[in-house]
């Protein structure tokens, strides 16, 4: 029996579970960042400003809003 394979399998399972928990805990932050980036890029393009910069600003504001939402709910 190869114990190295069992150790690697346990590591992969633990890593996947940890990643799942982190993604679930940060769901509002990730969604807020995505929506903020899309909204920021759209507003930037509509107003004639740099959409890339606007997307970065929107992502930051959306991530902050999502994190606050995650904390309060």
N, C-alpha and C positions, 0 to 999 in steps of 0.2 A: 504494500500500500504506500502510495506516494503522499507524504504529509505536506509537502510543499504545495500541491494542488489544493488540498483542503484549506490551508492557510490563505492562499490567494483567493479562494472562493469566499471564505468568511470576510476577508478584507473588502472584496467587491460588494458583498451584501451590506456590510456596515456602511460603506461609502455611499451606496445608493440610498439607504435609509436616511442617512444624515443629509444628503443632498435634497431628498424629498421634503424633509422637515424644514430645511432652510428656505426652499422655494415656497412652501406653503406659508411660512411665517412672513415672507417678504412679498406676498402676492399683491397686496395693495400698492406697495412701493413700485413694483415692476409695472403694474398696469398704469399707475399714475404717471410714471416716466414715459411710457409708450404713448399714452394719450396726450401728455403734455408736449412731447416731441412732435407728434403729428400736428397738433393744434398750433404750436409755435411756428412750424415750417409753413403751414397754410397761411397764417397771419402775416408772416414775413414776406412770403411771395406775393400776397395780395396787396401789401402796402409798398412794395418795391424795395424792401430791404433784403439783406442776405438771408436766404432760408436756412442755411447751415447754422449761422449764429442764432437765429431765432429758434431753431430746433433744440440747440443746446440749452438755451435759457428755458424753454418750455419743458424740457426733460428735467432740469433741476427743480423747477417749481412743481412739476407734477410728482416727482419722486418725494419731495418734501411733504406735499399734500397727502400722498399715499401713505407715507410713514406715519404721519399724524393720525390718519384714519385708522391704520393698523393698531396704533397704540390706544386710541380711544374706544375701539370696538372690540 
